[in-house]
Every structure is written in C-alpha cells, then in structure tokens.
C-alpha cells in the first residue's frame, strides 16, 4: 500500500490536478483509491506487480476508450499529462502500474436487482460485446480459457483447503464432465470475442439517474460472450434473486444482441464452470488477500450452489 499523501502528490504532478486527496477503497487484485480534488472526483487503481503485463493493462484502457466513443456506459481511463494511460510506480516488489478512471456517482447494483435495472445491465453487456466487434483492433488481452480457469482453481484449493478432500473430489469430477462440451464450443465472432469477464452486481454502478454503468474490466479478454451472460445468471441464483431479474437481464441483452441457439445451450455448463472458477479465486490470491476470504461457510455455500447448478445440466 502507498501512503495516501505521497500518492496524492504523485497524482497531482502526473495528471495536472490540484488539491488532491486520496482514500483507499479496497485492496484485492488491484488497490483502488478514491481521488478527490477541489472540483472533481476520480478512481485510481494500482495493479499488483506481475498480475498483468504493461501491454495488457494499457489495452484495458484502450478498450474503455473505444467503448466510451461508441456511447457504451463505462468509466473510461484518463491520460497522464504525457498522454500515456499507465503510471509506473516503483514498489519494493518491482514496478506496478496505475490507471486513473473517471468517477461514476451512485451505488452498486443490488444483489436482488429491480428488473428494469437488470435489463439495463444486460443491454450494457451486450453493447460491450457488439461495440468490441466494431472497428477495434486486436488487443493484447488474455484468452479466458474456462477449462484452464477451473484447473487453476482446483489446484489452488487443493493447497489451501486440503481438508475438504471429498468436496474437492466432487469438484474435480464436475470439471472433468464439463470440459469436453466447453472445449467444443465455437470460437468465432460474434459468439466469441472481447468479454467483460466478471459480470457481477458490484461491477454495475447505478447512477442517480438510474443509468447502469459497467465498471472494473480487469478480467476482460477474449472468450465466449455466453460466459458473461452465464456469470450474471449464476450470481442471481447465488443471491436468491427473483427469476424476474434473470429474465430482464436476458431480455435486455437480446435487445442489442441475439444469442445463438448454441449459446443458449451452453449457458448452464458455463454457469457451473464460472462457479468452480470463482470458488478457487480466493485460494489463488490467498497470499495477497489473506485466508479470511475463503471460510468453510463460504465454501459450503458455493459447493451447494455448484451442486444445484450441476443438477440442471441433466
């Protein structure tokens, strides 16, 4: 973590700001700060050393710039006075890169959202998919290999919670059953391309005017568009949201982009795969986040969710 006073001085110099004040919001995959000046507010995120390459981090900002130019509701990055997106910061572990983003007032989307807001989130996600296929050059972002994501999650869990060996054996079996079908999915646009990668309620900001703005593209990359849709559906079931929220999200999405028959068919498997990958995330980052993020209670709940979702596969 950086001393906020020192960070404020650095941002003032690098972005031409005055009277800068900073406050840490959260420190997980990247450290995120609220930044305020006399007249404006921003958000500044600092990537962990080694988490992304410099090119990958800059590509996230390029994507946001492209989306904002197409009137997609996102929070774009802001360039330094030098014209660059990234601000290198020398930390004890090595160079870390920071990015300044436009601040979006409002609140996170509820975990049991009103259907009208869920529909707007669906439209926004579909707009990201459609706009990313419209004149955007190839970006140096990773491919979201769902099978590899499950394997990495299970390897990390085996190291962090070895006492859950029965559950781990069950999850290994689930992942093995999912892999052939997922691996056979088409990898051509429009069903495959740039995705957000983490379509959860907390990554949708509801403005005072009830606009839904999509935040946090740290997981963006190339993948199946149905994965983004399946992620939201899985979140709604995990949080016991009314079915109307799922239906509204799907209807909003298809207002912009129609899902192909194969995408509809893939949703249940991708939903289960997302849950398996999510369960392993706190284990993968245990040395950054600490072990308190992966409690037995959370593990129990996520395994139960996976069992319920897997039962719908038939």
N, C-alpha and C positions, 0 to 999 in steps of 0.2 A: 504494500500500500504506500502511497505517496502522501506526504504531509500536505494538507489541503492548501495551506498558504503558499507553499512553493509551487504547487500545481497551478494555483490562480495566477501567479506571476508569469509562469511559462505560457499559459493560455493568452494572457493579455498581450504578451510580446508576439506570439506566433499567429494570432488571429486579429490583431489590431483592436482589441477590446479594452475597455476601461472599467475600473471599479469592479473587478471580478471577484466573485465569491463562489466557493465550491463546497459540496457536501456529498459524501459517499452515499449512494443509494443501495448498491449491493455489490458483492464480490464473489462471483461464481466463475463461469467460464471466461468472463471478462469483467474487469472492475468498471462500474458505471457510476458516474458522478452527475449530480445536478449542478448546473453552472448558471449563475445569475450575474447580470450587470445592472447598471442603473436603469436601463430601459428594456433589456431583452433577457430571455431565458434560453438555455441550450441544454443538451445532454452530451457528456463526453465519456467515451468508452475506451478502455485500455486493454488490448488483447494480451493474454498471457504469452510469455516467451515460448516459442516453439509450437503454439497452438495453430497458427496459420502462417503461411509464408507472406512476405510483404506483398507479393503479386496477388495473392488470394484476398488479402484484406483490402487492397486498392480496388479489386474487382467488385467487391461488395458495394463500395461507394459508387463505382461506375454503374452498376445495376440500378441502384436507387436513383441516380441522376437520370437514367433512361426511363425508368418508371414514372418519375415525377414529371418529366417532359411530356409524357402521354396521359397526364391527369389521373394517374393511379394514386390512390390515397396512401402515401408512405411519408416517412420523415427523412428527407434527403440529408446527405452529408454536406458539410460546409468546408470549403477550401481554406488552407492557410494563406497568409499574405504572399507566400511564394507561389501559390497556385496549386500546391500539392494537396492530396487528400490526407496523407498519413503524417503523423507527428512522431518521429522516433524519440524514445525516452530510454536512457541508459539505466538499467536496473542491475542489482547485484548478480542476477542470473543471466543477464545478457540484454540485448536491445528488445524493448517492447514497443508496439506501435499503437498510437491513439488516434481516434477519429472524433470530430465534433459533429453533432447532429442537431437538426432543428428540433426545438421543443414542441411537443403537441400537448396542449392542455386537456384535461378531462380525467377519466377514470378507466381502469381496465374493464373489458367486457366481463359481465358476471359469468360465473361457472354454470349458472342456470339462466341463460340469457333470454330476453324477450325475443319472440320470433322475428320481429321487424329488424332488430339489431343483428341477429344471427344471419338473416338474409343479406344484410349489407356486408357482413364479413365474407359470406360466400361469394358475393359479387366482386369484392375486392381481391380475393384469392384468385378467382377466375380471370380478373383483369390483369393480375401479375403474370399468369400463365400466357394469356393472349398477347400482352404487350412485349413479353420477353421473346416471343417469336417474330416480332415486328421490327426488323431492321437492326437487331442487336448483334454485334459481332461476338464471336466465340469468346467466352470468359474463362480465365484460369481459375475455375472453381472446381471442387472435387465432385465426383460422381457419388451419389448416395447409394452405395451398394447395400441393399437391405439385408441380404444374406450375411455379408461380412459384418454389418452392424449387429446382427443377432449373435454371431460368433464372438465378436469382441465383448459384447455384454455378458455372455455366459462365461467366458474366460475370466473376466474381471470379478464376477460374482463368485466363482469358484475359489478365488483368492481371498475375497473379503468376507464371505459368509459360508465357509465350508460346512458349518453345522447344519445348513439347510440342504443336505445332500439329496434327500428324497424329492424336494421341490426342484432342485437343480436337474435331477434326472428327468423329471417330468418336462421341464422347460427344454432340455436338450431334445427330447422326443418330439415336442411340438415344433421346434425349429427345423428338425430334420424332415418332418412331414410337410412343412410349408415350402422348403427350399426348391423342390422341383417345379412346382407351379409358378412361384415367383420368378425363378430363373428363366422361365419360358415366356414371360410377358414381352410384348413388342417394345423395342427401344428406338422408335422413330417418332418424330413430331406428328401431330400435336399432343399425343398421349405421353410423350417423353420429352423432357426439356428442362429448362430452369424451373426449380420449385423453391418455395419458401423454406421448407424443411422442418418447421416447428409451429404448426397451426394450432395453437392453444389459446385459451381465453386471455391470458395475461399478455399475449403478443398482439392484442387488438385494443387500441385506445379509442374510447368513445368520447368524442368532443362534447362541449356544452350544447352544440347544435345537433347532436346525435349522429354526426358523421362517424364512420368507423375507419380508423387509420391503422395500417398494418406496421408493426414495429419489429425490431430485432431479426435481422437477416443473417445472423452469424452462421446458421446452419444451411444457408442457401447453397444450391449446387444443381447438378443435373440429376434428374430422377423421374420417376413416374408421377404424373400430375395427380393420379388417383391416390397416391400416398398422402399428399396434402389433405385431400378430402377425407380419407380414412382416419387420419390423425384427429381431425376435428370430431368426427363421429365417435371415435373411441373416447375422447375427452368428455363428450356429452354423456356417454354411458357410465364412465367412471364417476362423474359427479352427479349421477342420477338426475340429469336434466330432463324435462318433459320431451316427449317424442316430437312435439311441435317445433322445438329448436333445431333438431336434426333435419326435419322436413323443410324448414325455412332456409337453412343453410344450403341444402341441395338445390332447392328451387332458385335461390339467389345465384348460386354458381351457374346453373344452367340458363339463367337469363343472359349470361355472357358467353359461356362455352358449354356446348353439349357434350356430356360424357358418352364415349363409345360403349357398345354392348360389352366388350371385353373389360372396360374399365369398371363398369358396374359389377361385373362378375368377380373382379379382383379385390373389391373393397373389403370383404370380410377377412381374407387372408392378410392383406396389408394392415388392417386394423390390429390383428393379433401380433403380427411382426413388429409393429410400432410399439405395442405394449411390452414385448420382450426386450426390445432395444432400450426403451425408457427405463425399465426396471434396472438395467445394468449401468445407466448413466452415472448415478451416484457412486457406484463401485469403480468405474473408470476414472473418475475425478476425486477419489477418496483423499488423496494427498493434497488436493487443492481446497476441497470443501470441508473435509473432516468427515468422520464416521457418523456423526449425528444425523446426516441426511438419509441414511439407509437404516431405519429401525425395523425390528421384527414386525411391528404393526403395519408399517407401510409395505413391507414385503408380503405379508399375509394378504393385504387388500389388493395389491397388484396381481398376485398369483390367482386370487379368486376372480378378478376381472378377466385375466387371460383364460381361465377355465370357462367362464361364461361365454366369452367371445369365440373360443375354440369350439364350443358346443354348437354354435350357429353355423360352423363350416360343414356339418353333416358328415 
